[in-house]
Structures are given as structure tokens and as C-alpha cells.
Amino acid sequence: MKKKKITIGSGGCGNVQPTGTTTALRAVDDVTIYRNFEVPLRVELIIDGGVACCDE
């Protein structure tokens, strides 16, 4: 299922994708990744949509 827009990172919660997992982010418009988001080694992150990386 695609969402219109996805924003991840910052926000004060756990922003580290767990080791050994696969996450797929699918958005019609864009996927925005803010700082403090980590994808460790041996983790698969799939992003489908426009991608914007911000350093705030």
C-alpha cells in the first residue's frame, strides 16, 4: 500500500531500523528523511517515491 507522503527521522523516538529487518517505504509524492535516522549494516531499506534528505 502506498501512502501519499512519508516523513521519518527526528521526533525524539527510536529512529534506528532494527538489525536483520527489511523495511519498505512507498509513497506517491515523497519520502522525507530527517536527521537522526540510522540504517545499520545488514539491514535492507527500500524507498519507492520521491526522496528528499533534510539537515535541520
Rosetta silent file (secondary structure, phi, psi, omega in degrees, C-alpha in Angstrom):
SEQUENCE: MKKKKITIGSGGCGNVQPTGTTTALRAVDDVTIYRNFEVPLRVELIIDGGVACCDE
SCORE:     score description
SCORE:     0.000 S_00000001
   1 L     0.000  131.829  177.645    0.000    0.000    0.000 S_00000001
   2 L   -97.127  137.212  172.144    1.336    3.443   -0.925 S_00000001
   3 E   -95.174  164.418  178.771    0.789    6.478    1.294 S_00000001
   4 E   -66.939  -44.904 -176.494    0.628    9.999   -0.106 S_00000001
   5 E  -151.653  141.962  177.137    3.715   11.160    1.835 S_00000001
   6 E  -126.307  132.921  176.193    6.065    9.608    4.422 S_00000001
   7 E  -126.143  127.319  179.890    8.285   11.572    6.837 S_00000001
   8 E  -133.635  161.799  179.542   10.779    9.779    9.106 S_00000001
   9 L    96.282  164.690 -174.651   13.624   10.722   11.453 S_00000001
  10 L    52.604 -150.381  175.583   13.961   13.205   14.340 S_00000001
  11 L    76.749   -1.954  175.005   10.839   13.347   16.507 S_00000001
  12 L    76.157    4.779  178.512   12.535   12.055   19.666 S_00000001
  13 L  -106.029  179.308  179.450   11.665    8.374   19.151 S_00000001
  14 L   -66.606  110.014 -176.821   13.828    5.400   18.187 S_00000001
  15 L  -109.826   38.054  177.215   14.989    6.223   14.676 S_00000001
  16 E  -120.401  124.330  178.078   17.195    3.191   14.108 S_00000001
  17 L   -71.968  128.781 -176.752   15.958    0.397   11.903 S_00000001
  18 L   -61.121  141.913  178.371   16.478   -2.901   13.800 S_00000001
  19 L   -60.342  140.380  178.217   19.289   -5.179   12.590 S_00000001
  20 L    82.056   12.963 -178.886   18.136   -8.089   10.443 S_00000001
  21 L  -111.741  162.870  172.319   14.980   -6.359    9.216 S_00000001
  22 E  -124.573  128.306  178.210   13.663   -5.209    5.860 S_00000001
  23 E  -123.990  135.455  176.579   11.553   -2.061    5.650 S_00000001
  24 E  -117.499  125.626  176.612    9.774   -0.769    2.544 S_00000001
  25 E  -112.544  116.334 -178.218    8.611    2.855    2.368 S_00000001
  26 E  -123.993  122.390 -179.180    6.268    3.527   -0.546 S_00000001
  27 E  -137.108  145.065  178.335    4.781    6.967   -1.163 S_00000001
  28 E   -70.483  -47.463 -176.593    3.010    8.579   -4.100 S_00000001
  29 E   -88.343  -65.957 -177.602    4.505   12.060   -3.530 S_00000001
  30 E  -161.340  160.586  171.409    7.686   11.749   -1.469 S_00000001
  31 E  -116.240  118.379 -178.820    9.606   10.113    1.355 S_00000001
  32 E  -107.118  126.010  179.772   11.334   12.712    3.561 S_00000001
  33 E  -113.496  115.067  176.545   14.183   11.551    5.800 S_00000001
  34 L   -90.996  168.280 -179.362   15.273   13.951    8.549 S_00000001
  35 L   -58.771  171.878 -178.754   18.495   13.662   10.523 S_00000001
  36 L    65.266   33.744  173.362   18.846   11.173   13.359 S_00000001
  37 L  -121.342  126.246 -175.593   17.677    8.246   11.237 S_00000001
  38 E  -123.040  139.139  173.076   20.031    5.274   11.016 S_00000001
  39 L  -122.727  101.590 -177.374   20.089    2.188    8.828 S_00000001
  40 L   -69.434  171.596  174.443   22.794   -0.157   10.186 S_00000001
  41 L   -60.955  152.825 -179.974   24.769   -2.726    8.200 S_00000001
  42 L    64.797   28.907  176.181   22.888   -5.917    7.271 S_00000001
  43 L  -126.194  140.321 -179.959   19.567   -4.048    7.092 S_00000001
  44 E  -108.218  125.867  176.867   17.526   -3.553    3.933 S_00000001
  45 E  -123.368  118.475 -179.901   15.670   -0.262    3.374 S_00000001
  46 E  -108.635  125.361  179.076   13.581    0.062    0.214 S_00000001
  47 E  -121.705  123.955 -179.496   12.316    3.535   -0.728 S_00000001
  48 E  -123.511  107.612 -178.083    9.827    3.973   -3.563 S_00000001
  49 E   144.652 -179.892  174.822    8.865    7.577   -4.315 S_00000001
  50 E   -65.745  143.808 -176.917   10.460   10.990   -4.459 S_00000001
  51 E  -123.969  129.086  175.241   13.233   11.290   -1.861 S_00000001
  52 E  -127.631  127.562  177.555   14.260   14.455   -0.011 S_00000001
  53 E  -109.555  125.085 -177.604   17.004   14.481    2.643 S_00000001
  54 L  -115.926  142.464  174.767   16.976   17.454    5.037 S_00000001
  55 L  -117.043   92.127 -178.296   19.599   18.535    7.553 S_00000001
  56 L  -103.566    0.000    0.000   17.742   20.636   10.112 S_00000001
